[in-house]
Amino acid sequence: MKAVKKEIIYSLSGLYRDDFRVTGYRFGKGEKSCCIIGALRGDEIQQLYMCGKLVKILSKLEKQGDIAHDKEILVIPCVNNYGINTNRRFWCLDNTDINRMFPGDENGETTERVAAGIFREIKSYQYCVQFASFYISGGFVPHVRMMETGKENTSLANLFGLPFVVLRNPTPLDKSTLNYNLRLSGTSAFSVYTESKEQIDESSANVGVSAVLRFLSRMGMVKYKSLGGSMGITVNEDDLMNVRSPSAGIYRSVCEIGSEVANGDLLAEIYHPYDGEIIGEITAPVDGIVFFAHQKPLIAERELAFKIVKRMHN
């Protein structure tokens, strides 16, 4: 049996604590085919968990001889382990976001050097899949997302078998993300989003892991019976309709993520925190599918509560 190839991808000497290390797991050998990367931020526990599940499955497949003989797969479960250890989303020393530092600078600030070290390692892979989380807290329909750089391929994105493929027109802020810079360097980069971030959602985690295994199988990198999946609907993020809360208070959703709604359907109620009276209702402004939903128990006035994929009528 082959032992799992575990190695340090990048490290920094620690002045007052143990050295900072980014660990990777390599499977197979040959062409640098696909890199899967997990937690770039310290609150991405679900993303870390999915990578762990993937490492376990790929280890089993390699022992069975089910990794293609001329393909190499790299899994990096976590980049910001300092953030995870201190329960902080961003870099614990200066509160900077590693995913806003790419392609990085080897002579720059700490997070720029970390980004440069990671980018140098993974930019040579043909494909890269990032288990990502959104900057707005809430739950999503599982989907795969790509930056529009003129090099995107929705046919490849559909191989993940997720319900939606979302195209994002990059803003200036997006141009320092891993996904965007990998695409500029020639790597086909995809971001896979599931319903959870800080909490482990087993069902959603299985969807994300299965999607990546489905992609690896359909691209001929592994032998794996990939069941299920769907032909994704391609949407542009700008076409998702934002629905905001009319008032602040205690938030109670009455619909599920992924459910179909009709114009006027009740989506959520807002309660006065002291007397329990309903002080606001959130209703669907169009027919469509609930793509994103706020999940925290409190909501602010005008805060984003839902994103809806508008139904296209013939």
Number of C-alpha atoms within 10 A of each C-alpha: 8 12 9 17 12 14 13 11 17 19 15 13 10 10 7 6 7 9 11 16 20 20 17 21 20 18 23 26 14 12 14 18 21 24 24 24 25 25 28 29 27 24 23 27 21 26 31 27 22 26 25 18 15 21 22 11 14 24 22 16 18 20 14 12 15 17 25 19 14 12 17 19 25 23 24 27 27 25 26 27 23 19 21 22 11 13 15 17 20 22 21 18 10 10 12 17 19 24 19 17 21 25 25 26 17 15 9 11 13 19 25 22 22 27 25 21 20 22 18 15 13 21 23 18 20 16 21 25 21 26 26 24 27 13 6 9 16 18 23 22 21 24 26 29 26 25 23 16 14 8 14 16 13 17 12 14 26 22 21 30 24 26 18 22 27 24 20 16 14 15 9 8 8 17 17 18 21 26 24 22 21 23 22 15 11 14 21 23 29 28 22 23 25 26 24 22 23 15 13 17 16 14 10 19 22 14 21 27 22 21 25 22 24 24 20 22 20 17 14 13 21 23 19 17 10 17 10 11 16 12 15 20 13 18 16 15 15 11 13 19 18 15 20 18 23 18 20 18 22 20 26 19 20 11 15 16 20 19 12 17 23 15 11 12 16 16 20 21 19 25 20 15 14 8 7 11 10 14 15 18 17 23 19 21 17 16 18 21 21 24 23 26 25 24 15 14 11 14 21 16 12 12 15 19 24 27 23 25 23 20 13 7 5 3
